[in-house]
């Protein structure tokens, strides 16, 4: 029996599927698995990191025969050797988000788009089928799906129909491509039959997304699509354009979530205006009470000075 240690470099605020699958694989093979501690001895320690900007676990690991690092955060894109193993959710049972009634996974991998800020096409290539909803759900009736562009896949569309038939509540937490919905009313009609955990998520990462986002929203509402909230990721890049897009979402009655642009380097300095705009947008009591230009994030400073 081997002793296995796990390190989630990004923290425990969301599930790391790779670590959960590694835990399951080793437990199936009779190994002991725990979160890494410097006070134990290990045969293997796995370090997993999703985000390049997350500071690495820089403590020297001297109590393991082998240390294996992996994940997008390390710019390592190889497929996990135990990728089809069912994840061991129990390793996160002390995390605030943990809910044993919810399953996590991917139905498809990859994306046909080549957005300059996204690593997925380089990491996974074009969209392709990956797993079946019943493999992921394992009898659970709530599933968080992390597909990057499920609507761009005929297989993915078929899986959504299956989700509807099984009565599973879902959250496509990476967002649905508004362009696919705007260009095909049948997709909007199908999504109107989906049961949502909470949000229906889309994105407005450039000014070119405004028109399809508006049309997609109109079609979804037309076909009685009723998540608790329409949630829109807004990537912050250029000041004026970002300001325009967060207001565009507000005018459509959509819940914007602003994200400062990341360039995949750990030394990137995020402009202060992006931090302030994200604070303003993501704090809804502020977002709905004033315009960003009137927002005062610090004593003596009002955001209209950025313009």
C-alpha positions in Angstrom: 0.0 0.0 0.0 1.3 3.4 -1.0 0.8 6.7 0.9 -0.5 9.6 -1.3 -0.6 13.3 -0.5 -2.6 15.9 -2.4 -2.0 19.6 -2.8 -4.7 21.9 -4.3 -2.4 24.8 -5.1 -5.4 27.1 -6.0 -7.0 26.5 -2.6 -10.2 24.6 -1.7 -12.8 27.1 -3.0 -13.8 25.0 -6.0 -13.4 21.3 -6.8 -10.2 20.1 -8.6 -11.4 17.2 -10.7 -7.9 15.8 -11.3 -7.2 15.5 -7.6 -10.6 13.9 -7.0 -9.9 11.3 -9.7 -6.4 10.7 -8.5 -7.8 10.1 -5.0 -10.4 7.7 -6.3 -7.8 5.8 -8.4 -5.4 5.3 -5.5 -8.2 4.3 -3.0 -9.4 1.7 -5.5 -5.9 0.3 -5.6 -5.8 0.1 -1.8 -3.6 3.2 -1.2 -4.1 5.7 1.6 -4.9 9.3 0.5 -4.9 12.5 2.4 -4.3 16.2 2.0 -0.5 16.8 2.2 1.0 17.7 5.5 4.7 18.2 6.2 4.4 15.9 9.2 3.7 12.7 7.3 5.7 10.5 4.9 4.5 9.9 1.4 5.3 7.7 -1.6 3.8 10.3 -4.0 2.6 13.9 -3.6 0.4 15.3 -6.4 0.4 19.1 -6.8 -2.5 20.4 -9.1 -2.9 24.0 -10.2 -5.6 25.4 -12.6 -4.6 29.1 -12.8 -1.2 30.3 -14.0 -1.5 33.4 -11.7 -1.9 31.3 -8.5 1.3 31.5 -6.5 2.9 28.1 -6.4 3.2 26.0 -3.3 6.8 26.9 -2.7 7.5 25.0 0.5 10.2 22.4 -0.2 8.7 18.9 -0.1 11.2 16.6 1.5 8.9 14.0 2.9 7.9 12.3 -0.3 9.7 9.9 -2.6 8.1 11.5 -5.6 6.4 14.9 -6.3 4.2 15.2 -9.4 2.9 18.5 -10.6 0.1 18.9 -13.2 -2.6 21.2 -14.6 -3.1 24.2 -16.7 -1.5 26.4 -14.1 1.8 24.6 -14.7 1.2 24.8 -18.5 0.9 21.0 -18.5 -1.8 19.8 -20.8 -1.5 16.0 -20.8 -4.6 14.0 -20.2 -4.8 12.5 -16.8 -3.9 8.8 -16.8 -7.0 8.0 -14.7 -9.3 10.5 -16.4 -12.4 8.2 -16.7 -12.4 7.2 -13.0 -15.3 8.5 -11.0 -14.1 11.4 -8.8 -13.8 11.1 -5.0 -15.8 14.1 -3.8 -15.2 13.3 -0.1 -11.8 14.8 -0.1 -13.5 18.3 -0.2 -16.1 17.5 2.5 -14.9 20.3 4.7 -15.1 22.9 1.9 -17.8 25.5 2.0 -19.1 24.6 -1.5 -19.3 20.9 -0.8 -22.6 19.3 -1.4 -22.8 15.5 -1.7 -26.0 15.8 -3.8 -24.1 17.6 -6.7 -21.9 16.0 -9.3 -19.2 17.7 -11.4 -17.8 16.9 -14.8 -17.5 17.5 -18.6 -19.7 16.2 -21.3 -17.5 17.6 -24.0 -13.9 18.9 -24.1 -12.4 21.6 -26.2 -13.8 24.6 -28.1 -13.9 25.6 -31.8 -13.3 29.3 -31.0 -9.8 30.7 -30.7 -10.2 33.6 -28.2 -6.8 35.2 -27.5 -7.4 35.2 -23.8 -8.4 31.5 -23.6 -6.1 28.5 -23.2 -8.7 25.8 -24.0 -8.1 25.4 -27.8 -4.4 25.0 -27.2 -4.9 22.6 -24.3 -7.8 20.5 -25.6 -8.2 21.4 -29.3 -11.6 21.6 -31.0 -14.8 20.5 -29.3 -15.3 16.7 -29.0 -17.5 14.3 -27.1 -16.1 13.2 -23.8 -18.6 11.6 -21.3 -22.3 10.8 -20.9 -24.4 12.6 -18.4 -25.3 9.4 -16.6 -21.6 8.6 -16.2 -21.1 12.0 -14.5 -24.4 12.2 -12.5 -24.2 8.6 -11.0 -27.8 8.9 -10.0 -27.5 12.5 -8.7 -30.1 15.0 -9.8 -28.0 18.1 -9.7 -24.9 18.4 -12.0 -22.4 21.2 -12.5 -21.0 20.9 -16.0 -17.7 22.7 -16.9 -17.9 22.3 -20.7 -16.3 25.3 -22.6 -18.7 25.2 -25.6 -21.3 22.5 -25.3 -23.6 24.2 -27.8 -21.0 23.9 -30.6 -21.3 20.1 -30.5 -24.1 17.9 -31.9 -23.2 15.4 -29.2 -23.5 18.1 -26.6 -26.9 19.2 -27.8 -28.0 15.5 -27.7 -26.7 15.3 -24.1 -28.8 18.4 -23.1 -31.9 16.6 -24.5 -31.0 13.6 -22.3 -30.6 15.9 -19.3 -34.1 17.2 -19.9 -35.5 13.7 -20.2 -33.8 12.6 -17.0 -35.0 15.7 -15.1 -31.5 16.6 -14.0 -30.9 20.2 -12.8 -27.8 21.7 -14.3 -25.4 24.6 -14.2 -23.1 25.1 -17.2 -20.7 27.0 -15.1 -18.3 28.1 -17.9 -21.2 29.7 -19.8 -23.2 29.0 -22.9 -22.2 30.6 -26.2 -24.8 33.4 -26.9 -23.9 33.3 -30.6 -25.0 29.7 -30.9 -28.4 30.5 -29.2 -28.9 33.7 -31.3 -28.2 31.8 -34.6 -30.5 28.9 -33.8 -33.9 29.4 -32.1 -34.3 25.7 -31.7 -31.4 25.8 -29.1 -33.3 28.5 -27.2 -36.4 26.4 -27.3 -34.6 23.4 -26.0 -32.9 25.4 -23.2 -36.4 26.6 -22.2 -37.1 23.0 -21.1 -33.9 22.7 -19.0 -34.1 22.7 -15.2 -31.5 25.0 -13.8 -29.7 24.7 -10.4 -29.6 28.5 -10.4 -27.9 30.5 -13.2 -28.0 30.4 -16.9 -24.6 31.7 -17.8 -23.3 33.5 -20.9 -20.5 35.9 -21.7 -19.9 39.3 -23.1 -16.2 39.5 -23.5 -16.0 41.9 -26.4 -18.2 44.6 -28.0 -18.9 42.1 -30.8 -20.9 39.9 -28.3 -23.5 42.6 -27.5 -25.7 41.9 -30.5 -25.8 38.1 -30.1 -26.2 38.4 -26.4 -29.2 40.6 -26.8 -30.8 38.3 -29.3 -30.0 35.2 -27.3 -31.6 36.8 -24.2 -34.7 37.7 -26.2 -35.1 34.2 -27.6 -34.5 32.5 -24.2 -37.2 34.7 -22.6 -39.5 34.1 -25.5 -39.3 30.3 -24.9 -39.9 30.6 -21.2 -36.4 29.9 -20.1 -36.5 30.7 -16.4 -33.3 30.2 -14.4 -33.2 32.2 -11.2 -30.8 34.6 -12.9 -29.3 35.3 -16.3 -25.6 35.6 -15.4 -23.0 37.1 -17.8 -19.2 37.0 -17.5 -17.7 40.3 -18.6 -13.9 40.3 -19.3 -12.3 43.7 -18.5 -9.8 44.8 -21.0 -10.1 48.4 -22.4 -11.7 50.9 -20.1 -14.4 52.5 -22.3 -15.4 49.2 -23.9 -15.7 47.4 -20.6 -17.7 50.3 -19.1 -20.1 50.0 -22.1 -20.5 46.3 -21.8 -21.3 46.2 -18.0 -24.0 48.9 -18.6 -25.3 47.0 -21.6 -25.9 43.9 -19.4 -27.5 46.1 -16.8 -29.9 47.6 -19.4 -30.9 44.0 -20.5 -31.6 43.0 -16.9 -28.7 40.6 -16.8 -26.4 40.0 -13.9 -22.9 40.9 -15.0 -19.9 39.4 -13.3 -16.7 41.3 -14.2 -13.3 39.6 -14.4 -10.0 41.5 -14.9 -8.0 40.3 -17.9 -5.4 37.7 -17.1 -2.4 37.2 -19.5 -1.3 33.7 -18.0 1.8 35.1 -16.4 2.2 35.1 -12.6 3.9 38.5 -12.6 1.0 40.4 -14.3 0.0 43.7 -12.6 -3.8 44.2 -12.9 -4.7 47.9 -13.5 -6.5 49.5 -10.6 -9.4 50.5 -12.8 -10.1 46.8 -13.5 -10.0 46.0 -9.8 -12.4 48.9 -9.1 -14.8 48.0 -12.0 -14.9 44.4 -10.8 -15.6 45.5 -7.3 -18.3 47.8 -8.5 -20.0 45.3 -10.9 -19.8 42.2 -8.6 -21.2 44.0 -5.5 -24.8 44.2 -6.7 -25.9 46.7 -4.0 -23.4 49.1 -5.6 -24.0 48.1 -9.2 -27.7 48.8 -9.1 -27.5 52.0 -7.0 -25.1 54.1 -9.1 -23.1 54.4 -12.3 -19.5 53.3 -12.3 -18.3 56.8 -13.0 -20.0 57.9 -9.7 -18.6 55.0 -7.7 -16.1 56.0 -4.9 -14.0 52.9 -4.1 -11.7 54.9 -1.8 -11.9 58.1 0.2 -11.3 61.1 -2.0 -11.4 59.1 -5.3 -14.3 58.8 -7.8 -14.1 56.6 -10.8 -15.0 59.3 -13.3 -11.3 60.3 -12.9 -10.4 57.2 -15.0 -12.1 58.6 -18.0 
